[in-house]
Amino acid sequence: MAQTTKNSAPRPLPEDWGRALAVVAHPDDLEFGVSSALHRWTAQGKEVVELLVTQGEAGIDSLDPAACAPLRMAEQRASAAAVGASTVEFLDFPDGTLEYGLPLRRALAGAIRRHRPDVIVSINFREHFAGGGGFNHADHRVLGPALLDAVRDADNRWVFTDQLAEGLERWRGVRFVAFGAAPDPTHYVELGEDDLAAGVASLDAHEVYLANLDGFDQRTFLREGAVRSGEWAGVPLATSFEVFET
């Protein structure tokens, strides 16, 4: 799996594909920038499936996990509808204590074999986000490497052979994996005002989650991020990605 060279001129993310699998750890992860790009793609007629590795049950301090999980899953489904995603699926790994290992790789490889995407989209797994503020969530840092490994696993007929015996065929069609909000992006997706508005609506759908973020203004946050990425890319509005080609 080859990482695109950092610090080169920004390049538009290729869009000559038909199906994307968007994989993140938690409900709300995609909505902090990537969802605007998802809307652009679904508006082009592409299929987008969202896969959430956890159910977000540990994400709201004021809610018991048993009450939190169904609420956050419902908010994610509403969020996905705002950007035109066709399907939302949830795995059942524990929120906040995600571990790299064979169970996670197996589940991700199975999802890739099942959905057979052309591209995979996720969010930053590096230690820091752009600007270096704060240490990235442990679940995000675990998921990125596991996802990259699972792309290779899905293509290997001798790995997780039980899935093949159950009728899931190996899949070698993933062209690249793109991680949004990375500190050293390589590619960008230009956004229109309608894409940004849909991205805002997708984040707005996480109503209870946002209510527990004191003073957070999601509309300002997303617009300022799109403007910064646009300045880097040389377009009015954009979202940026670090890309690994397969």
C-alpha positions as CSV (number, residue, x, y, z in Angstrom):
1,M,0.0,0.0,0.0
2,A,1.7,3.2,-1.2
3,Q,1.2,6.5,0.5
4,T,1.0,9.5,-1.8
5,T,4.1,11.8,-1.3
6,K,3.5,14.5,1.2
7,N,4.2,18.2,0.7
8,S,3.6,18.0,-3.1
9,A,1.1,20.2,-4.9
10,P,-2.5,19.6,-3.8
11,R,-4.2,17.2,-6.2
12,P,-7.9,16.7,-6.8
13,L,-9.1,13.4,-5.4
14,P,-10.0,11.1,-8.4
15,E,-13.7,10.7,-8.9
16,D,-13.9,8.2,-11.7
17,W,-15.4,5.5,-9.5
18,G,-18.8,4.3,-8.5
19,R,-18.9,3.0,-4.9
20,A,-17.4,4.2,-1.6
21,L,-17.3,2.6,1.8
22,A,-16.9,5.3,4.5
23,V,-15.5,3.7,7.7
24,V,-15.1,5.5,11.0
25,A,-15.1,4.6,14.7
26,H,-18.0,6.7,16.0
27,P,-21.2,8.4,15.0
28,D,-20.3,12.1,14.2
29,D,-16.8,11.3,13.0
30,L,-17.6,11.7,9.3
31,E,-19.6,14.9,9.9
32,F,-16.6,17.0,10.9
33,G,-15.8,17.7,7.3
34,V,-15.9,14.5,5.3
35,S,-19.7,14.4,4.9
36,S,-19.7,17.4,2.6
37,A,-17.6,15.4,0.2
38,L,-20.0,12.5,0.6
39,H,-22.8,14.7,-0.5
40,R,-20.8,15.8,-3.6
41,W,-20.4,12.2,-4.6
42,T,-23.9,11.0,-4.0
43,A,-25.1,14.0,-6.0
44,Q,-23.0,12.7,-8.9
45,G,-24.8,9.4,-8.6
46,K,-22.2,7.5,-6.7
47,E,-23.1,5.0,-4.0
48,V,-21.9,5.7,-0.4
49,V,-22.2,3.2,2.4
50,E,-21.3,4.2,5.9
51,L,-19.8,1.7,8.4
52,L,-19.5,2.6,12.0
53,V,-17.2,0.4,14.0
54,T,-18.7,1.3,17.4
55,Q,-22.2,2.5,18.3
56,G,-20.9,5.6,20.1
57,E,-22.1,4.5,23.5
58,A,-19.3,6.1,25.5
59,G,-19.5,9.4,23.6
60,I,-21.9,11.5,25.8
61,D,-20.8,11.9,29.5
62,S,-24.4,12.6,30.7
63,L,-25.9,9.5,29.2
64,D,-25.5,5.9,30.3
65,P,-24.1,3.8,27.4
66,A,-27.2,1.6,27.2
67,A,-29.3,4.7,26.5
68,C,-26.7,6.5,24.5
69,A,-26.0,3.9,21.8
70,P,-29.5,3.8,20.3
71,L,-29.8,7.5,20.3
72,R,-26.4,8.0,18.6
73,M,-27.2,5.3,16.0
74,A,-30.5,7.1,15.2
75,E,-28.6,10.4,14.9
76,Q,-26.1,8.8,12.5
77,R,-28.9,7.4,10.3
78,A,-30.4,10.9,10.0
79,S,-27.0,12.3,9.3
80,A,-26.3,9.9,6.5
81,A,-29.7,10.6,5.0
82,A,-28.8,14.3,4.8
83,V,-25.9,13.6,2.5
84,G,-27.5,10.8,0.5
85,A,-25.7,7.7,1.9
86,S,-27.5,4.6,0.8
87,T,-26.8,2.4,3.8
88,V,-25.6,2.7,7.4
89,E,-24.2,-0.3,9.2
90,F,-22.9,-0.6,12.8
91,L,-20.4,-3.1,14.2
92,D,-20.3,-3.8,17.9
93,F,-16.8,-3.0,19.0
94,P,-16.5,-1.1,22.3
95,D,-16.5,2.6,22.1
96,G,-13.4,4.1,23.7
97,T,-11.4,0.9,24.0
98,L,-11.0,-0.2,20.4
99,E,-8.0,-2.4,20.0
100,Y,-5.9,-3.3,17.0
101,G,-6.0,-7.0,16.3
102,L,-7.4,-9.8,14.3
103,P,-11.1,-9.4,15.4
104,L,-11.1,-5.8,14.1
105,R,-9.2,-6.7,10.9
106,R,-11.5,-9.6,10.3
107,A,-14.7,-7.5,10.7
108,L,-13.3,-4.8,8.4
109,A,-12.1,-7.2,5.7
110,G,-15.5,-8.9,5.8
111,A,-17.2,-5.5,5.3
112,I,-14.9,-4.8,2.3
113,R,-15.6,-8.2,0.8
114,R,-19.3,-7.7,1.3
115,H,-19.7,-4.2,-0.1
116,R,-16.9,-4.4,-2.7
117,P,-16.1,-0.7,-2.8
118,D,-13.9,1.1,-5.3
119,V,-12.6,3.5,-2.7
120,I,-12.6,3.7,1.1
121,V,-12.9,6.9,3.1
122,S,-12.2,7.5,6.7
123,I,-10.8,10.2,9.0
124,N,-7.4,11.1,10.4
125,F,-5.6,8.4,12.4
126,R,-2.4,10.4,13.0
127,E,-1.5,11.5,16.6
128,H,-2.6,15.1,15.9
129,F,-5.0,17.0,13.6
130,A,-3.9,19.9,11.4
131,G,-2.4,22.6,13.6
132,G,-1.3,20.1,16.2
133,G,-3.9,20.9,18.8
134,G,-4.8,18.0,21.1
135,F,-4.0,14.3,20.9
136,N,-6.2,12.3,18.6
137,H,-8.7,9.9,20.0
138,A,-7.4,6.4,20.7
139,D,-10.1,4.7,18.6
140,H,-9.2,6.9,15.6
141,R,-5.5,6.0,15.9
142,V,-6.3,2.3,16.1
143,L,-8.8,2.2,13.3
144,G,-6.6,3.7,10.5
145,P,-3.9,1.1,10.5
146,A,-6.4,-1.7,10.9
147,L,-8.4,-0.4,8.0
148,L,-5.3,-0.2,5.7
149,D,-4.4,-3.7,6.7
150,A,-7.9,-5.0,6.1
151,V,-7.8,-3.7,2.5
152,R,-4.9,-6.1,1.9
153,D,-6.6,-8.8,4.0
154,A,-9.7,-8.6,1.8
155,D,-7.6,-9.4,-1.3
156,N,-5.8,-12.4,0.2
157,R,-7.5,-15.7,-0.4
158,W,-5.6,-17.3,2.5
159,V,-6.6,-14.7,5.1
160,F,-9.9,-15.1,7.0
161,T,-10.8,-18.1,4.8
162,D,-13.9,-18.8,6.9
163,Q,-15.5,-15.7,5.1
164,L,-14.7,-17.2,1.7
165,A,-16.2,-20.5,2.8
166,E,-19.4,-18.6,3.8
167,G,-19.6,-17.1,0.3
168,L,-17.8,-13.8,0.6
169,E,-15.4,-13.5,-2.3
170,R,-12.0,-11.8,-2.0
171,W,-12.0,-8.2,-3.2
172,R,-9.1,-6.5,-4.8
173,G,-10.9,-3.5,-6.3
174,V,-10.1,-0.9,-3.7
175,R,-8.1,1.8,-5.5
176,F,-7.2,4.0,-2.6
177,V,-8.0,4.8,1.0
178,A,-8.6,8.5,1.8
179,F,-8.4,9.9,5.4
180,G,-10.1,13.3,6.0
181,A,-8.8,16.0,8.3
182,A,-5.2,14.7,8.3
183,P,-2.4,17.0,9.3
184,D,-0.4,16.4,6.0
185,P,-3.1,16.1,3.3
186,T,-2.2,15.2,-0.3
187,H,-5.5,15.6,-2.1
188,Y,-8.7,17.7,-2.0
189,V,-12.3,17.6,-3.0
190,E,-13.7,20.9,-4.1
191,L,-17.1,21.7,-2.5
192,G,-20.0,23.7,-3.7
193,E,-22.2,25.7,-1.3
194,D,-24.8,23.0,-1.5
195,D,-22.3,20.4,-0.4
196,L,-21.2,22.5,2.5
197,A,-24.9,23.0,3.5
198,A,-25.5,19.3,3.4
199,G,-22.4,18.7,5.5
200,V,-23.8,21.2,8.1
201,A,-27.1,19.5,8.0
202,S,-25.4,16.1,8.6
203,L,-23.7,17.4,11.6
204,D,-26.8,19.2,12.9
205,A,-28.4,15.8,13.0
206,H,-26.2,14.9,15.9
207,E,-28.4,17.1,18.1
208,V,-28.0,15.5,21.5
209,Y,-24.3,14.9,21.0
210,L,-23.8,18.6,20.0
211,A,-25.8,19.8,22.9
212,N,-23.1,18.3,25.2
213,L,-20.3,20.3,23.5
214,D,-20.3,23.5,25.4
215,G,-20.4,26.5,23.0
216,F,-19.5,24.6,19.9
217,D,-20.7,26.4,16.7
218,Q,-20.8,23.7,14.0
219,R,-21.7,26.0,11.2
220,T,-18.7,28.3,11.7
221,F,-16.4,25.3,12.3
222,L,-17.3,23.6,9.0
223,R,-17.2,26.8,6.9
224,E,-13.9,27.9,8.3
225,G,-12.5,24.4,7.7
226,A,-13.7,24.4,4.1
227,V,-12.3,27.8,3.5
228,R,-8.9,26.9,4.9
229,S,-8.8,23.7,2.8
230,G,-9.9,25.7,-0.2
231,E,-7.0,28.2,0.3
232,W,-4.6,25.3,0.4
233,A,-6.1,23.7,-2.7
234,G,-6.6,26.9,-4.7
235,V,-10.4,26.7,-4.8
236,P,-13.1,28.6,-2.8
237,L,-14.2,25.6,-0.6
238,A,-12.7,22.2,-0.2
239,T,-12.1,19.3,2.2
240,S,-8.7,17.6,2.3
241,F,-7.5,14.0,2.5
242,E,-4.4,12.0,3.0
243,V,-4.4,9.3,0.4
244,F,-2.9,5.8,0.4
245,E,-3.0,4.1,-3.0
246,T,-3.4,0.3,-3.1
